[in-house]
Amino acid sequence: MTPDNKQKLIVYQVFPRIFTNEDGTCVPGGTLEQNGCGKLNDFDGTLLDALADLGVNCVWYTGIIEHATKSAFPGIPSDNPHIVKGEAGSPYAIRDYYDVDPALATDLDRRVEEFRELVKRTHRAGMKAIIDFVPNHTARRYHSDAAPEGVEDFGAHDDITMGFAPQNNYYYITNQQFSPQFSLGTGAEAYHEFPAKATGNDCFTAFCSEYDWYETVKLNYGHDYWDGSDHFYPVPDTWLKMRDILLFWAATGIDGFRCDMVFMVPQPFWHWVTAEVRKKYPHIIFIGEIYAVGLYRPFLDYCGFDYLYDKVNLYDTLVGIERHGYSAARLTECWQTVDGIGDRMLNFLENHDEVRYASQEFAGDPRKVTPALVTSAMISTGPFMIYYGQELGEAATENEGFAGYNNRTTIFDYWSYGTMRRWYDGGKCHEALLSEGERWLRDRYRTVLRLCNSEKPISRGEFFDLMYVNLQNPDFDPHHLFAFLRYTADEALLIVANFGEDDARAKVNVPDLAFSMVGLPEGTLKVSELLTGEKRTLTLGRNLPSAVTVGAHDAVVLKVALPPKEISKNPNNPKSNS
């Protein structure tokens, strides 16, 4: 249960490179000069206030740290094009952990200061600021020209004759040149790596394919992948380097880290490093990207994470409901799977790895989002995240370059999207140029995201699933409908989501246990429907189903005031006679 002094975290993931880029003439695979790039300074008070107005209280700035790219800058050469994905490069192929992506800077020499100023502006707008921490891999060529004095590069003292050595930073395929199943060029432009390093997706061969993370190399945290042994004492050099990197960025004033692929790094490192960082910065939030339900509790209890992605549980179930004929009743299994830790699960419908909700591979229509949005955002007190442009219905229908048409917005190219350009409009950040459908959608997101913190039953209340008493209810369709309660001592919300193509006129059974636990009143009540603001009549009774009308691809959030709790007259309790 969320403490009274904490908000439910509403995270807005944004690529500064793309979000404010207004070039409407981008060409697929275009250079920085051809396609342009958004800047950190674009995130001024107007833009940040507009995000806060949406209901956001935390901005995840993606792609901040300098990564491998085909673009050259004064004093910063480009990377070999054969080991860079796209023209801009992957923000997860880190080239310098101590520097800011130069493409994001207005004044190249002040790029770190520009980031610090962005953090301050974010705080002034009432929001937290987090960035990526990429612990599992670096770019194939790593070199920091911005590291503090005395800090040495990864691999600077590695014994390259050893596939594994406890104090090495990388893993090596000894006596073998890197020879992937694609061309590394010829002549002066060829890329050479001898001996080959293991590739970031645990590819321990010199012969990786174009489908591997070939632009990255795996970091060594003391685990020997050849014999399975661990060498964590003395503390490995990689641990110390990564701790110092986290402390460097924490000192910029950020509020936390979204940690990439956390399960690919040994758990003892996380147990150690989260504690090390919190010694100096106790407020720092750690959010982990993870894809194994069985690891949720160890990463929360032992590793020290505040929140974890719930991708393979809730997200995948919502995809199944929309795409594969899953019944809405299966959502019960989702909260049961994370029972006791649901408030530490970060829910979402989109992020940079997943297809867009409005894409043909997911829903195909952004206006269908309400039942999934309400369920994902309101099922727990845990964080909810949206991806930039999601609130405008961005459908990823363009071929930006590297990945082609793949129902995702690119993370590898310089690009600009019409949805964001129409809203950003030269920094006005308004809805004048949006279509009617885009305005409706953004308003629906604003309503839902604001409710997450304006309504205490959502931000800090309890959850009661109503499905178990409605599975056999002939007037309730458990294939398309999902119903639950959120409640505090003072008020309750009856929430019904309709994933179906048709309007639903359901009669929802509310069990005796809910009346006892929640303190629900009985009778015909005047209630508010919070998504539309309309007033409704709701009849509640222990043996009387409650009639609820829900439109197709819609939801209702009905607010019920609870009567004051009776205080027992216990003579041994001094508060009972007041």
C-alpha positions as CSV (number, residue, x, y, z in Angstrom):
1,M,0.0,0.0,0.0
2,T,1.4,3.4,-1.0
3,P,2.4,5.6,1.9
4,D,0.3,8.8,2.2
5,N,3.3,11.0,1.3
6,K,4.0,9.3,-1.9
7,Q,2.5,9.6,-5.3
8,K,1.8,6.7,-7.7
9,L,4.6,7.1,-10.2
10,I,3.5,8.1,-13.7
11,V,6.5,7.7,-16.1
12,Y,6.8,9.4,-19.5
13,Q,9.5,7.8,-21.6
14,V,10.8,10.1,-24.2
15,F,13.5,10.2,-26.9
16,P,14.8,13.8,-26.9
17,R,16.5,13.0,-30.2
18,I,13.1,12.5,-31.9
19,F,10.4,14.1,-29.7
20,T,11.0,17.7,-30.6
21,N,12.6,17.3,-34.0
22,E,10.4,19.3,-36.4
23,D,12.0,18.3,-39.7
24,G,9.1,17.1,-41.8
25,T,11.2,16.1,-44.8
26,C,13.2,13.2,-43.2
27,V,14.5,10.5,-45.5
28,P,14.9,6.9,-44.5
29,G,18.3,6.3,-43.1
30,G,19.1,10.0,-43.3
31,T,22.1,11.6,-41.6
32,L,22.0,14.1,-38.8
33,E,22.4,16.9,-41.3
34,Q,19.6,15.6,-43.5
35,N,17.0,14.7,-40.8
36,G,17.8,16.9,-37.9
37,C,17.7,16.1,-34.2
38,G,15.8,17.3,-31.1
39,K,17.8,19.0,-28.3
40,L,17.8,18.9,-24.6
41,N,17.2,22.6,-24.5
42,D,13.9,22.1,-26.3
43,F,12.5,20.7,-23.0
44,D,11.7,24.1,-21.7
45,G,9.1,25.1,-19.1
46,T,6.3,25.1,-21.6
47,L,6.9,21.5,-22.7
48,L,7.6,20.2,-19.2
49,D,4.5,21.9,-17.8
50,A,2.5,20.3,-20.6
51,L,3.7,16.8,-19.6
52,A,2.9,17.5,-16.0
53,D,-0.5,18.6,-17.0
54,L,-1.0,15.2,-18.6
55,G,-0.6,13.6,-15.2
56,V,3.1,12.7,-15.6
57,N,5.3,13.0,-12.5
58,C,8.4,11.3,-13.8
59,V,10.2,11.7,-17.1
60,W,12.5,9.0,-18.4
61,Y,15.0,10.6,-20.7
62,T,16.1,7.9,-23.1
63,G,19.3,8.0,-25.0
64,I,21.2,10.6,-22.9
65,I,24.5,8.9,-22.5
66,E,26.9,9.0,-25.4
67,H,26.6,6.0,-27.6
68,A,28.2,4.7,-30.8
69,T,27.0,6.6,-33.9
70,K,27.9,7.2,-37.5
71,S,27.8,11.0,-36.9
72,A,31.0,12.9,-36.3
73,F,31.3,16.0,-34.1
74,P,34.1,18.5,-33.5
75,G,36.6,16.5,-31.4
76,I,34.4,13.4,-31.4
77,P,34.9,11.0,-34.4
78,S,32.2,8.8,-35.8
79,D,32.3,5.1,-35.1
80,N,33.0,2.4,-37.7
81,P,29.7,2.2,-39.7
82,H,29.8,-1.6,-39.8
83,I,29.3,-1.9,-36.1
84,V,26.6,0.7,-35.7
85,K,22.9,0.1,-36.1
86,G,21.3,2.9,-38.1
87,E,22.7,6.3,-38.7
88,A,22.2,7.6,-35.2
89,G,23.1,4.3,-33.5
90,S,21.6,2.4,-30.6
91,P,21.3,4.3,-27.3
92,Y,22.2,1.0,-25.7
93,A,25.6,0.7,-27.3
94,I,27.4,3.0,-24.8
95,R,30.6,4.6,-26.1
96,D,31.3,6.8,-23.1
97,Y,29.5,6.4,-19.8
98,Y,30.7,9.8,-18.6
99,D,29.3,11.9,-21.4
100,V,26.1,13.2,-23.0
101,D,25.1,12.3,-26.5
102,P,26.6,15.3,-28.5
103,A,23.7,15.2,-31.0
104,L,21.4,16.4,-28.2
105,A,23.5,19.5,-27.3
106,T,22.8,23.0,-28.4
107,D,26.3,24.0,-27.3
108,L,28.6,21.0,-27.7
109,D,31.0,22.2,-25.1
110,R,28.2,22.5,-22.5
111,R,26.4,19.3,-23.2
112,V,26.7,17.9,-19.6
113,E,25.7,21.3,-18.2
114,E,22.7,21.3,-20.5
115,F,21.7,18.0,-19.1
116,R,22.0,19.2,-15.5
117,E,19.9,22.2,-16.4
118,L,17.3,19.9,-17.9
119,V,17.1,18.0,-14.7
120,K,16.6,21.3,-12.8
121,R,13.8,22.3,-15.2
122,T,12.1,18.9,-14.8
123,H,12.1,19.3,-11.0
124,R,10.7,22.9,-11.3
125,A,7.8,21.4,-13.2
126,G,7.1,19.1,-10.3
127,M,8.5,15.9,-11.9
128,K,11.3,13.4,-11.3
129,A,14.0,12.8,-13.9
130,I,15.5,9.3,-14.6
131,I,17.9,8.0,-17.2
132,D,19.1,4.7,-18.5
133,F,21.8,2.7,-16.9
134,V,23.2,0.1,-19.3
135,P,25.2,-2.4,-17.2
136,N,25.4,-5.5,-19.4
137,H,27.3,-4.3,-22.5
138,T,29.1,-1.4,-24.1
139,A,29.7,-0.4,-27.7
140,R,32.3,-2.6,-29.4
141,R,34.7,0.3,-29.3
142,Y,34.6,2.0,-25.9
143,H,36.6,5.1,-25.0
144,S,35.8,7.9,-22.5
145,D,37.2,11.3,-23.2
146,A,35.1,12.8,-20.5
147,A,35.8,10.6,-17.5
148,P,37.1,12.2,-14.3
149,E,40.8,12.1,-13.8
150,G,42.1,8.7,-12.9
151,V,39.2,6.8,-14.3
152,E,40.4,4.1,-16.8
153,D,38.4,2.7,-19.8
154,F,36.8,-0.6,-19.7
155,G,39.3,-3.2,-21.0
156,A,42.3,-1.0,-20.5
157,H,44.2,-3.7,-18.5
158,D,42.4,-6.8,-19.6
159,D,44.4,-10.0,-20.1
160,I,43.3,-10.7,-23.7
161,T,44.9,-14.2,-23.7
162,M,42.2,-15.3,-21.3
163,G,38.6,-16.0,-22.3
164,F,37.6,-15.2,-18.7
165,A,39.6,-13.6,-15.9
166,P,38.0,-12.3,-12.7
167,Q,39.4,-8.8,-13.1
168,N,38.9,-8.5,-16.8
169,N,36.1,-6.2,-18.0
170,Y,35.3,-8.2,-21.1
171,Y,35.0,-11.8,-22.3
172,Y,37.3,-12.9,-25.1
173,I,37.2,-15.5,-27.8
174,T,40.9,-16.0,-27.7
175,N,43.1,-16.4,-30.8
176,Q,40.1,-15.6,-33.0
177,Q,39.3,-12.4,-35.0
178,F,35.7,-11.1,-34.8
179,S,34.2,-12.6,-37.9
180,P,30.4,-12.1,-37.9
181,Q,28.1,-13.5,-40.6
182,F,28.0,-10.2,-42.4
183,S,30.6,-7.9,-44.0
184,L,32.8,-5.7,-41.8
185,G,34.0,-3.8,-44.9
186,T,37.2,-3.7,-46.7
187,G,40.2,-1.5,-46.9
188,A,40.5,1.5,-44.7
189,E,36.8,1.4,-43.6
190,A,37.0,-2.3,-42.4
191,Y,36.4,-3.0,-38.8
192,H,39.0,-5.2,-37.1
193,E,38.7,-6.8,-33.6
194,F,41.3,-9.3,-32.4
195,P,40.8,-11.2,-30.3
196,A,37.0,-11.1,-30.6
197,K,34.9,-10.1,-27.6
198,A,31.7,-11.8,-26.6
199,T,28.7,-10.0,-28.0
200,G,26.2,-8.4,-25.7
201,N,23.3,-10.9,-25.9
202,D,25.5,-13.6,-24.4
203,C,26.8,-14.6,-27.7
204,F,30.1,-16.2,-26.8
205,T,31.4,-16.7,-30.3
206,A,33.2,-14.6,-32.9
207,F,30.7,-15.5,-35.5
208,C,27.5,-13.7,-34.4
209,S,24.8,-12.9,-36.9
210,E,23.0,-9.7,-38.0
211,Y,20.2,-10.7,-35.5
212,D,22.6,-10.6,-32.5
213,W,23.4,-7.4,-30.6
214,Y,26.6,-7.2,-32.8
215,E,27.1,-3.5,-32.0
216,T,27.7,-4.4,-28.3
217,V,30.2,-6.4,-26.2
218,K,29.4,-8.2,-23.0
219,L,30.7,-6.9,-19.8
220,N,32.3,-9.3,-17.2
221,Y,31.0,-9.1,-13.7
222,G,32.9,-12.1,-12.4
223,H,30.8,-15.0,-13.7
224,D,32.7,-17.5,-15.8
225,Y,30.2,-18.6,-18.5
226,W,32.5,-21.5,-19.5
227,D,32.5,-23.4,-16.2
228,G,29.7,-21.6,-14.4
229,S,31.8,-20.5,-11.5
230,D,31.5,-17.1,-9.8
231,H,34.4,-14.9,-8.7
232,F,32.9,-12.0,-6.7
233,Y,35.7,-11.7,-4.1
234,P,37.7,-9.5,-4.2
235,V,35.2,-7.1,-5.8
236,P,35.6,-7.3,-9.6
237,D,36.9,-4.2,-11.4
238,T,33.7,-4.0,-13.4
239,W,31.7,-3.6,-10.2
240,L,33.8,-0.7,-9.1
241,K,33.7,1.0,-12.4
242,M,29.9,0.7,-12.6
243,R,29.4,2.0,-9.1
244,D,31.4,5.1,-9.9
245,I,29.4,5.6,-13.1
246,L,26.1,5.4,-11.1
247,L,27.5,7.9,-8.6
248,F,28.6,10.3,-11.3
249,W,25.1,10.5,-12.8
250,A,23.4,10.6,-9.4
251,A,25.4,13.7,-8.7
252,T,23.8,15.4,-11.7
253,G,20.6,15.6,-9.6
254,I,18.6,12.8,-11.3
255,D,16.1,10.8,-9.3
256,G,16.8,7.3,-10.6
257,F,17.8,4.8,-13.2
258,R,15.9,2.6,-15.5
259,C,18.3,-0.3,-15.6
260,D,18.6,-2.2,-18.8
261,M,18.3,-6.1,-19.0
262,V,19.0,-6.5,-15.3
263,F,18.7,-10.3,-15.3
264,M,21.8,-10.5,-17.6
265,V,24.0,-9.2,-14.8
266,P,24.7,-11.3,-11.6
267,Q,22.4,-10.6,-8.7
268,P,25.2,-10.1,-6.2
269,F,26.3,-7.1,-8.1
270,W,22.9,-5.5,-7.8
271,H,22.7,-6.3,-4.1
272,W,26.0,-4.6,-3.6
273,V,25.7,-1.6,-5.9
274,T,22.2,-0.4,-5.0
275,A,23.3,-0.3,-1.4
276,E,26.5,1.5,-2.4
277,V,24.6,4.2,-4.3
278,R,22.1,4.7,-1.6
279,K,24.7,5.4,1.0
280,K,25.2,8.7,-0.6
281,Y,21.9,9.2,-2.5
282,P,19.2,7.4,-0.5
283,H,16.4,8.8,-2.7
284,I,17.6,7.2,-5.9
285,I,15.1,4.9,-7.6
286,F,16.1,1.7,-9.4
287,I,13.7,0.4,-12.1
288,G,14.6,-2.9,-13.6
289,E,13.9,-4.2,-17.1
290,I,13.2,-8.0,-16.5
291,Y,11.5,-10.8,-18.4
292,A,11.2,-13.6,-16.0
293,V,8.4,-13.7,-13.4
294,G,10.4,-16.2,-11.3
295,L,13.1,-13.5,-10.7
296,Y,10.7,-10.8,-9.6
297,R,11.0,-11.4,-5.9
298,P,14.8,-11.9,-5.8
299,F,15.3,-8.7,-7.7
300,L,13.1,-6.8,-5.3
301,D,14.0,-8.4,-2.0
302,Y,17.7,-9.2,-2.5
303,C,18.9,-7.0,-5.4
304,G,17.4,-3.7,-4.1
305,F,15.2,-2.7,-6.9
306,D,12.3,-0.4,-6.2
307,Y,10.2,-1.4,-9.3
308,L,10.4,-4.0,-12.1
309,Y,8.8,-4.2,-15.5
310,D,5.7,-6.5,-15.6
311,K,6.1,-7.3,-19.2
312,V,5.7,-11.1,-19.3
313,N,2.8,-11.1,-17.0
314,L,0.3,-8.2,-17.3
315,Y,1.5,-6.7,-20.6
316,D,1.6,-10.0,-22.4
317,T,-1.9,-10.9,-21.1
318,L,-3.3,-7.6,-22.4
319,V,-1.7,-8.3,-25.8
320,G,-3.3,-11.7,-25.7
321,I,-6.7,-10.3,-25.0
322,E,-6.4,-7.8,-27.9
323,R,-4.7,-10.1,-30.4
324,H,-5.0,-13.8,-29.6
325,G,-8.4,-14.5,-28.1
326,Y,-7.4,-14.5,-24.4
327,S,-10.4,-14.0,-22.0
328,A,-10.4,-10.9,-19.8
329,A,-10.8,-13.3,-16.9
330,R,-7.2,-14.2,-17.2
331,L,-6.3,-10.8,-15.8
332,T,-7.0,-12.4,-12.4
333,E,-4.0,-14.6,-12.8
334,C,-1.9,-11.5,-13.4
335,W,-2.5,-9.9,-10.0
336,Q,-2.3,-13.2,-8.3
337,T,1.1,-13.8,-9.8
338,V,2.4,-10.6,-8.3
339,D,0.3,-10.7,-5.1
340,G,2.2,-8.9,-2.4
341,I,4.6,-7.1,-4.8
342,G,2.0,-5.6,-7.2
343,D,2.7,-2.2,-5.9
344,R,6.3,-2.6,-7.2
345,M,5.4,-3.6,-10.7
346,L,5.8,-1.0,-13.5
347,N,2.9,-1.5,-15.9
348,F,2.8,-0.2,-19.5
349,L,1.2,-0.7,-22.9
350,E,4.2,0.7,-24.9
351,N,7.9,1.2,-24.6
352,H,10.8,1.4,-27.0
353,D,11.1,-2.4,-27.3
354,E,7.5,-3.1,-27.9
355,V,5.2,-2.4,-30.9
356,R,3.0,0.6,-30.7
357,Y,-0.5,0.0,-29.3
358,A,-2.0,1.7,-32.4
359,S,0.1,-0.4,-34.8
360,Q,-1.3,-3.2,-36.9
361,E,0.6,-5.7,-34.8
362,F,-1.2,-4.7,-31.7
363,A,-4.6,-3.0,-31.6
364,G,-4.6,-1.3,-35.0
365,D,-6.7,1.6,-33.6
366,P,-5.6,3.9,-30.8
367,R,-9.3,4.6,-29.8
368,K,-9.6,1.0,-28.5
369,V,-7.1,1.7,-25.7
370,T,-9.4,2.6,-22.8
371,P,-10.0,-0.9,-21.2
372,A,-6.3,-1.8,-21.4
373,L,-5.2,1.7,-20.2
374,V,-7.6,1.7,-17.3
375,T,-6.7,-1.9,-16.2
376,S,-3.0,-1.4,-16.5
377,A,-2.9,2.0,-14.8
378,M,-5.5,1.3,-12.1
379,I,-5.0,-2.3,-11.1
380,S,-2.4,-1.5,-8.5
381,T,-0.6,1.4,-6.7
382,G,2.6,0.5,-8.7
383,P,4.0,2.8,-11.4
384,F,2.4,3.2,-14.9
385,M,4.4,4.3,-17.9
386,I,3.6,5.7,-21.3
387,Y,5.9,6.1,-24.3
388,Y,6.1,9.5,-26.1
389,G,3.4,9.9,-28.8
390,Q,1.3,7.1,-27.3
391,E,-1.2,9.7,-26.0
392,L,-1.5,10.9,-29.6
393,G,-2.0,7.5,-31.2
394,E,1.4,7.2,-32.9
395,A,1.0,4.0,-35.0
396,A,4.6,3.5,-36.3
397,T,3.6,3.2,-40.0
398,E,6.9,4.7,-41.4
399,N,10.1,3.2,-42.6
400,E,12.7,5.3,-40.8
401,G,15.7,3.4,-42.0
402,F,17.5,0.7,-40.1
403,A,14.6,-1.6,-39.1
404,G,12.1,-0.7,-41.8
405,Y,8.4,-1.2,-41.2
406,N,8.3,-3.0,-37.9
407,N,5.4,-1.4,-36.0
408,R,7.9,0.3,-33.6
409,T,9.2,3.8,-33.6
410,T,12.9,3.8,-34.3
411,I,15.7,4.0,-31.7
412,F,18.4,3.8,-34.4
413,D,17.7,6.7,-36.7
414,Y,17.3,10.4,-36.9
415,W,13.6,11.0,-37.5
416,S,10.6,13.0,-36.8
417,Y,6.9,12.0,-36.5
418,G,3.9,14.0,-37.6
419,T,2.0,13.2,-34.5
420,M,4.6,14.8,-32.2
421,R,5.2,17.7,-34.7
422,R,1.6,18.7,-34.7
423,W,1.5,18.8,-30.9
424,Y,4.9,20.4,-30.3
425,D,4.3,23.0,-33.0
426,G,7.5,25.0,-32.5
427,G,7.4,24.8,-28.7
428,K,3.7,25.8,-28.3
429,C,2.8,22.3,-27.0
430,H,-0.9,22.7,-27.7
431,E,-3.7,20.8,-29.4
432,A,-4.6,23.3,-32.1
433,L,-3.1,21.3,-34.9
434,L,-4.3,17.9,-33.7
435,S,-7.1,16.0,-35.3
436,E,-10.3,15.5,-33.5
437,G,-9.3,11.9,-32.8
438,E,-5.9,12.9,-31.4
439,R,-7.5,15.5,-29.1
440,W,-10.0,12.9,-27.8
441,L,-7.2,10.4,-27.2
442,R,-4.9,12.8,-25.4
443,D,-7.8,14.0,-23.2
444,R,-8.6,10.3,-22.4
445,Y,-4.9,9.7,-21.4
446,R,-4.9,13.0,-19.4
447,T,-8.1,11.9,-17.5
448,V,-6.8,8.4,-16.7
449,L,-3.3,9.5,-15.7
450,R,-4.6,12.3,-13.5
451,L,-7.1,10.0,-11.8
452,C,-4.1,7.8,-10.8
453,N,-3.1,10.4,-8.2
454,S,-6.2,12.5,-7.6
455,E,-8.1,9.4,-6.5
456,K,-6.7,7.9,-3.3
457,P,-8.2,4.4,-4.0
458,I,-5.9,4.2,-7.0
459,S,-2.8,5.9,-5.6
460,R,-2.8,4.2,-2.2
461,G,-5.8,2.0,-1.9
462,E,-6.6,-1.7,-1.8
463,F,-7.7,-4.0,-4.6
464,F,-10.6,-6.5,-4.7
465,D,-11.1,-8.7,-7.7
466,L,-14.8,-9.3,-8.6
467,M,-14.2,-11.9,-11.3
468,Y,-14.5,-15.0,-9.1
469,V,-18.2,-14.3,-8.4
470,N,-19.0,-13.4,-12.0
471,L,-17.5,-16.3,-13.9
472,Q,-20.8,-18.2,-13.8
473,N,-22.9,-15.1,-14.0
474,P,-25.2,-15.3,-17.1
475,D,-25.5,-11.5,-17.1
476,F,-21.8,-10.9,-17.1
477,D,-19.3,-11.8,-20.0
478,P,-16.0,-12.8,-18.4
479,H,-14.5,-13.2,-21.9
480,H,-14.7,-9.5,-22.6
481,L,-15.3,-7.9,-19.2
482,F,-13.0,-7.4,-16.2
483,A,-14.3,-6.0,-13.0
484,F,-12.6,-5.0,-9.7
485,L,-12.8,-2.6,-6.8
486,R,-10.2,-0.1,-5.5
487,Y,-10.9,1.3,-2.1
488,T,-9.7,3.2,1.0
489,A,-11.5,3.7,4.3
490,D,-13.5,6.6,2.8
491,E,-14.3,5.7,-0.7
492,A,-14.4,3.0,-3.3
493,L,-14.2,2.7,-7.1
494,L,-16.1,0.1,-9.0
495,I,-14.1,-0.4,-12.2
496,V,-15.4,-2.4,-15.2
497,A,-13.4,-2.6,-18.4
498,N,-15.0,-3.8,-21.7
499,F,-12.5,-5.3,-24.2
500,G,-15.3,-6.3,-26.5
501,E,-16.5,-4.9,-29.8
502,D,-20.1,-4.4,-28.5
503,D,-21.6,-2.3,-25.7
504,A,-22.1,-4.3,-22.5
505,R,-25.1,-4.1,-20.2
506,A,-23.7,-6.2,-17.4
507,K,-25.1,-7.1,-14.0
508,V,-22.1,-7.3,-11.7
509,N,-22.3,-9.5,-8.7
510,V,-20.6,-8.0,-5.6
511,P,-20.0,-10.7,-2.9
512,D,-20.7,-10.4,0.8
513,L,-17.0,-10.4,1.5
514,A,-16.6,-7.2,-0.5
515,F,-19.3,-5.5,1.5
516,S,-17.6,-6.5,4.7
517,M,-14.1,-5.7,3.8
518,V,-14.7,-2.5,1.8
519,G,-17.7,-1.3,3.9
520,L,-19.9,-0.8,0.8
521,P,-23.3,0.8,1.4
522,E,-26.4,-0.9,0.2
523,G,-29.2,0.7,-1.8
524,T,-29.7,3.0,-4.8
525,L,-26.8,5.5,-4.9
526,K,-25.9,8.6,-6.8
527,V,-22.3,8.0,-8.1
528,S,-19.9,9.8,-10.4
529,E,-18.4,8.1,-13.5
530,L,-14.8,9.5,-13.4
531,L,-13.8,9.1,-17.0
532,T,-16.6,11.2,-18.3
533,G,-17.7,13.2,-15.3
534,E,-21.3,12.1,-15.8
535,K,-23.6,11.3,-12.8
536,R,-25.1,7.8,-12.7
537,T,-27.3,5.7,-10.5
538,L,-25.9,2.5,-9.0
539,T,-27.7,-0.1,-7.0
540,L,-25.6,-2.1,-4.6
541,G,-26.9,-5.0,-2.5
542,R,-25.6,-8.2,-1.0
543,N,-28.0,-10.3,-3.0
544,L,-28.7,-7.8,-5.8
545,P,-26.5,-7.6,-8.9
546,S,-25.4,-4.1,-9.9
547,A,-26.4,-3.0,-13.4
548,V,-23.5,-1.3,-15.2
549,T,-23.4,-0.2,-18.8
550,V,-20.0,0.0,-20.5
551,G,-19.4,1.0,-24.1
552,A,-17.4,-1.1,-26.6
553,H,-13.7,-0.7,-26.0
554,D,-14.4,1.4,-23.0
555,A,-14.4,1.3,-19.2
556,V,-16.3,2.9,-16.3
557,V,-14.9,4.1,-13.0
558,L,-17.7,4.6,-10.6
559,K,-16.9,6.5,-7.4
560,V,-18.8,5.4,-4.3
561,A,-18.7,7.3,-1.0
562,L,-18.4,4.9,2.0
563,P,-20.3,5.5,5.2
564,P,-18.3,6.3,8.3
565,K,-16.9,3.2,10.1
566,E,-18.6,2.4,13.4
567,I,-16.2,2.5,16.4
568,S,-16.8,-0.3,18.8
569,K,-17.6,0.7,22.4
570,N,-14.7,-1.1,24.1
571,P,-14.1,0.2,27.6
572,N,-10.5,-1.0,27.4
573,N,-10.0,1.2,24.3
574,P,-9.8,4.9,25.3
575,K,-10.5,5.9,21.7
576,S,-13.8,3.9,21.5
577,N,-15.8,6.3,23.7
578,S,-14.7,9.6,22.1
